[in-house]
Amino acid sequence: MDIRSELHKAQLFQNLELLANQIVEGFISGIHKSPFHGFSAEFAEHKIYNAGESTKHIDWKLYAKTDRLYTKRYEDETNLRCHMILDNSASMYYPDVKKLSIDNLNKIGFGVLSIAALMQILKKQRDAVGLSIYSDTYNFHAGEKNSERHFQMLYSKLNEVSETKSTSQTTKTYTFLHQIAEKIHRRSLIFLFSDMFQTETEEAQLFDALRHLKYNKHAVVLFHLLDEKHELGFDFENTPKRYVDVETGEHIDLYADNIKKAYSKKVREYQESLQLKCAQYRIKYVGVDVRQNFSQVLNTFMIERQKFA
């Protein structure tokens, strides 16, 4: 049995940790070198190997010279604290996907699997990870820890996220970003996964909340999740359709071509405004098409991880 192909077919959230590990391993293979080496651990000294210990860190080169078994001991150069923030509002469940899989994702599925993959890397580095999830309420918060029990609890929480589709009404992202910012006291690397949908009148409040995340010298990365084909390009058949706001339930009947140009212009103006504000606040903005693979997220993480000191 081809385990990899079976995982691709499997229901996503029953195999979250395995899928996350598969993504990370595929990414490492793709760049032909491990991004883990030298990130958070430096060699400190040798110690004599005792029977029953893990053989993982045995120095085989030294064994060849001395005919004795020694293991390498490491010391942490940094104790990275990383906090993941996931927007779980109703709009994040677009497009409507009946069965999530690694090759068939909506925005929430992409966000969940991205966070799980980043957690795999951070776990290998013994770094501390925290998680916040919000919709129309502040659903979940866990501070930064690096224990195995803590990681399993976070995986379990991520598993739950899309088992029940969010039915939240209009989500005021800025309210919860302020609350989350107040909870992260020690300097951290913060990753926000959101489609950033807000009304025009709330844009200033949203930008102010993003700036609040930078408080206490945090480094912040915004992964702006969109289905670019439909949410940026408004690429629909030009037949009469009913378009429904997934958060408010409001709808409009129209032909796609009648508003395509004006719609795309408006969305791109908002995206550019968001990018400009992020640059002003020194927040890393990363536009992500959820129909693409995870390399953009993982590459960004590797770069920001090395810059964070």
C-alpha positions as CSV (number, residue, x, y, z in Angstrom):
1,M,0.0,0.0,0.0
2,D,1.3,3.5,-0.9
3,I,1.0,5.3,2.4
4,R,1.5,8.7,0.8
5,S,-1.3,8.3,-1.7
6,E,-3.6,6.9,1.0
7,L,-3.0,10.0,3.1
8,H,-3.8,12.2,0.1
9,K,-7.2,10.4,-0.2
10,A,-7.9,10.3,3.6
11,Q,-10.2,12.7,5.3
12,L,-7.9,15.6,6.3
13,F,-8.5,16.1,10.0
14,Q,-8.3,12.4,10.9
15,N,-4.6,12.5,9.9
16,L,-3.6,16.0,10.7
17,E,-0.2,15.4,12.3
18,L,0.8,12.8,9.7
19,L,-0.2,15.1,6.9
20,A,1.7,18.0,8.5
21,N,4.8,15.8,8.8
22,Q,4.4,14.8,5.1
23,I,4.3,18.4,4.0
24,V,7.4,19.3,6.0
25,E,9.3,16.3,4.7
26,G,8.3,17.1,1.2
27,F,9.4,20.7,1.6
28,I,12.8,19.7,3.0
29,S,13.3,17.3,0.1
30,G,12.4,20.1,-2.3
31,I,15.1,22.4,-1.1
32,H,17.6,19.5,-0.8
33,K,18.8,20.3,2.7
34,S,17.3,20.3,6.2
35,P,16.3,23.6,7.5
36,F,16.5,22.3,11.0
37,H,20.3,22.2,11.3
38,G,21.7,25.0,13.5
39,F,18.4,26.8,14.1
40,S,18.0,26.5,17.9
41,A,20.6,24.1,19.1
42,E,24.4,24.2,19.1
43,F,26.8,21.5,20.1
44,A,28.0,21.9,23.7
45,E,30.1,18.8,24.7
46,H,30.4,15.0,24.6
47,K,29.3,12.7,27.3
48,I,29.8,8.9,27.6
49,Y,26.9,6.9,26.1
50,N,25.0,4.8,28.6
51,A,23.3,1.6,27.6
52,G,19.6,2.1,27.1
53,E,19.9,5.8,26.0
54,S,18.7,6.9,22.6
55,T,21.4,6.3,19.9
56,K,20.2,9.4,18.0
57,H,23.0,11.6,19.1
58,I,25.9,9.2,19.1
59,D,29.0,10.7,17.5
60,W,30.0,7.9,15.1
61,K,33.1,9.7,13.8
62,L,34.4,10.0,17.3
63,Y,33.6,6.3,17.8
64,A,35.7,5.4,14.8
65,K,38.7,7.3,16.3
66,T,38.4,6.2,20.0
67,D,36.4,2.9,19.8
68,R,34.2,4.3,22.6
69,L,30.6,5.5,22.3
70,Y,29.9,9.2,23.1
71,T,26.8,11.3,22.5
72,K,26.7,14.9,21.6
73,R,25.0,17.2,24.1
74,Y,23.4,20.4,22.9
75,E,22.4,23.6,24.4
76,D,19.6,25.9,23.3
77,E,20.8,29.1,21.6
78,T,17.3,30.5,21.7
79,N,14.0,29.7,23.2
80,L,11.7,30.8,20.4
81,R,8.2,31.6,21.4
82,C,5.8,31.4,18.5
83,H,2.0,32.2,18.7
84,M,-0.4,31.1,15.9
85,I,-3.6,33.0,15.4
86,L,-6.4,31.4,13.3
87,D,-9.5,33.2,12.0
88,N,-12.3,30.7,12.2
89,S,-15.1,33.0,10.9
90,A,-17.7,31.7,8.4
91,S,-16.0,33.3,5.4
92,M,-12.9,31.1,6.1
93,Y,-15.0,28.1,5.0
94,Y,-15.0,29.3,1.4
95,P,-15.0,27.6,-1.0
96,D,-17.5,25.0,0.2
97,V,-15.6,21.7,0.3
98,K,-17.5,18.5,1.1
99,K,-14.4,16.5,2.0
100,L,-11.2,18.3,2.9
101,S,-8.0,16.7,1.7
102,I,-4.5,17.9,1.1
103,D,-5.4,18.4,-2.6
104,N,-8.8,19.9,-1.9
105,L,-8.7,22.8,0.6
106,N,-10.7,25.8,1.5
107,K,-9.3,28.7,3.5
108,I,-9.8,27.2,6.9
109,G,-8.3,23.8,5.8
110,F,-5.3,25.6,4.4
111,G,-4.8,27.6,7.6
112,V,-5.2,24.6,9.9
113,L,-2.8,22.4,7.9
114,S,-0.3,25.3,7.6
115,I,-0.3,25.8,11.4
116,A,0.1,22.0,11.9
117,A,3.1,21.9,9.5
118,L,4.8,24.9,11.3
119,M,4.2,23.2,14.6
120,Q,6.0,20.1,13.3
121,I,9.1,22.2,12.6
122,L,8.9,24.0,15.9
123,K,8.4,20.8,17.8
124,K,11.6,19.4,16.3
125,Q,13.3,22.5,17.5
126,R,11.9,22.2,21.0
127,D,10.4,25.7,20.6
128,A,7.3,26.9,22.5
129,V,4.1,27.3,20.5
130,G,0.8,28.9,21.5
131,L,-2.5,29.1,19.6
132,S,-5.5,31.5,19.5
133,I,-8.7,30.8,17.5
134,Y,-11.5,33.3,17.0
135,S,-14.8,33.7,15.1
136,D,-17.6,35.9,16.4
137,T,-16.1,35.1,19.9
138,Y,-12.7,34.5,21.2
139,N,-13.0,30.7,21.0
140,F,-9.7,29.4,22.2
141,H,-6.4,30.5,23.7
142,A,-3.4,28.5,24.8
143,G,-0.1,30.1,25.9
144,E,3.3,29.1,24.5
145,K,4.7,25.7,25.7
146,N,6.9,23.0,24.2
147,S,5.8,19.8,26.0
148,E,4.6,16.8,24.0
149,R,1.3,16.9,25.9
150,H,0.8,20.6,24.9
151,F,1.5,19.9,21.2
152,Q,-1.0,17.0,21.2
153,M,-3.6,19.2,22.8
154,L,-3.1,21.8,20.0
155,Y,-3.3,19.2,17.3
156,S,-6.6,18.0,18.9
157,K,-7.9,21.5,18.9
158,L,-7.0,22.0,15.3
159,N,-8.7,18.7,14.5
160,E,-11.9,20.1,15.9
161,V,-11.9,23.3,14.0
162,S,-13.6,22.3,10.7
163,E,-15.5,19.3,11.9
164,T,-18.4,21.8,12.5
165,K,-18.6,24.6,10.0
166,S,-18.6,28.0,11.7
167,T,-22.0,29.7,11.7
168,S,-20.7,33.0,13.1
169,Q,-22.2,36.2,12.1
170,T,-20.0,39.1,11.0
171,T,-16.7,38.7,12.7
172,K,-14.9,41.8,14.1
173,T,-11.4,40.6,13.7
174,Y,-9.9,43.8,15.2
175,T,-11.7,43.1,18.6
176,F,-10.1,39.8,19.0
177,L,-6.6,40.8,17.8
178,H,-6.6,43.4,20.5
179,Q,-7.5,40.8,23.1
180,I,-4.9,38.3,21.8
181,A,-2.2,41.0,21.8
182,E,-3.0,41.7,25.5
183,K,-2.4,38.0,26.3
184,I,1.0,37.6,24.6
185,H,3.4,39.1,27.2
186,R,6.8,37.8,26.3
187,R,8.4,38.6,22.9
188,S,7.1,36.2,20.3
189,L,7.0,35.4,16.6
190,I,3.3,35.7,15.7
191,F,1.6,34.2,12.7
192,L,-1.9,35.3,11.7
193,F,-3.9,33.3,9.3
194,S,-7.0,35.2,8.1
195,D,-8.9,36.3,5.0
196,M,-9.1,39.8,6.7
197,F,-12.7,40.4,5.5
198,Q,-14.1,43.5,7.2
199,T,-16.4,46.3,6.2
200,E,-14.9,49.5,4.8
201,T,-15.9,51.4,7.9
202,E,-13.9,49.0,10.1
203,E,-10.6,49.1,8.1
204,A,-9.0,51.7,10.4
205,Q,-9.9,49.7,13.5
206,L,-8.4,46.6,11.9
207,F,-5.2,48.3,11.0
208,D,-5.0,49.6,14.6
209,A,-5.3,46.1,15.9
210,L,-2.5,44.9,13.6
211,R,-0.3,47.6,15.1
212,H,-1.2,46.4,18.6
213,L,0.1,42.9,17.7
214,K,3.5,44.5,17.3
215,Y,3.5,45.7,20.9
216,N,6.3,44.3,23.1
217,K,8.6,44.0,20.1
218,H,6.8,41.0,18.7
219,A,7.5,40.0,15.1
220,V,4.3,39.5,13.1
221,V,3.6,37.7,9.9
222,L,0.1,38.0,8.2
223,F,-0.8,35.1,5.9
224,H,-3.7,36.7,3.9
225,L,-5.7,33.6,2.7
226,L,-7.8,33.9,-0.4
227,D,-9.2,31.8,-3.1
228,E,-7.7,34.0,-5.8
229,K,-9.6,32.6,-8.7
230,H,-13.0,33.6,-7.2
231,E,-12.3,36.2,-4.5
232,L,-9.8,38.3,-6.5
233,G,-10.7,37.5,-10.1
234,F,-14.4,36.9,-9.6
235,D,-14.0,34.1,-12.1
236,F,-17.5,32.7,-12.4
237,E,-19.7,31.6,-15.3
238,N,-21.6,34.5,-16.8
239,T,-25.0,33.0,-16.0
240,P,-27.5,34.4,-13.5
241,K,-26.4,33.4,-10.1
242,R,-27.3,34.2,-6.5
243,Y,-24.2,35.3,-4.5
244,V,-24.6,34.9,-0.7
245,D,-22.6,36.6,2.0
246,V,-21.6,33.6,4.1
247,E,-21.5,35.6,7.3
248,T,-24.5,37.9,7.1
249,G,-26.7,35.7,4.8
250,E,-27.4,38.7,2.6
251,H,-27.6,37.9,-1.1
252,I,-27.7,39.5,-4.6
253,D,-28.7,38.0,-8.0
254,L,-26.6,39.1,-11.0
255,Y,-24.5,38.1,-14.0
256,A,-20.8,37.8,-13.0
257,D,-19.5,39.8,-16.0
258,N,-21.6,42.8,-15.0
259,I,-19.6,43.5,-11.9
260,K,-16.4,41.6,-12.4
261,K,-14.2,44.5,-13.3
262,A,-15.5,46.8,-10.5
263,Y,-15.4,44.0,-7.9
264,S,-11.8,43.0,-8.7
265,K,-10.7,46.6,-8.7
266,K,-12.2,47.1,-5.2
267,V,-10.7,44.0,-3.7
268,R,-7.3,44.7,-5.1
269,E,-7.4,48.2,-3.7
270,Y,-8.2,46.8,-0.3
271,Q,-5.4,44.3,-0.6
272,E,-2.9,47.0,-1.6
273,S,-4.1,49.2,1.4
274,L,-3.5,46.2,3.7
275,Q,-0.1,45.6,2.3
276,L,0.8,49.3,2.7
277,K,-0.3,49.3,6.4
278,C,1.6,46.1,7.1
279,A,4.8,47.7,5.6
280,Q,4.2,50.8,7.7
281,Y,3.9,48.8,10.9
282,R,6.8,46.4,9.9
283,I,4.5,43.4,9.6
284,K,5.4,40.8,7.0
285,Y,2.5,40.5,4.6
286,V,2.2,37.3,2.6
287,G,-0.7,36.9,0.1
288,V,-1.6,33.2,-0.1
289,D,-3.7,31.5,-2.7
290,V,-5.2,28.5,-1.0
291,R,-5.2,26.6,-4.3
292,Q,-1.4,26.5,-4.2
293,N,1.0,24.4,-2.1
294,F,2.5,25.2,1.3
295,S,6.0,26.2,0.2
296,Q,5.2,29.9,0.4
297,V,4.2,29.6,4.1
298,L,7.1,27.3,5.0
299,N,9.7,29.5,3.1
300,T,8.4,32.6,4.9
301,F,8.6,30.8,8.2
302,M,12.3,29.8,7.6
303,I,13.3,33.3,6.7
304,E,11.4,35.0,9.6
305,R,12.7,32.3,12.0
306,Q,16.3,33.1,11.1
307,K,15.7,36.9,11.4
308,F,14.0,36.6,14.8
309,A,16.6,37.2,17.5
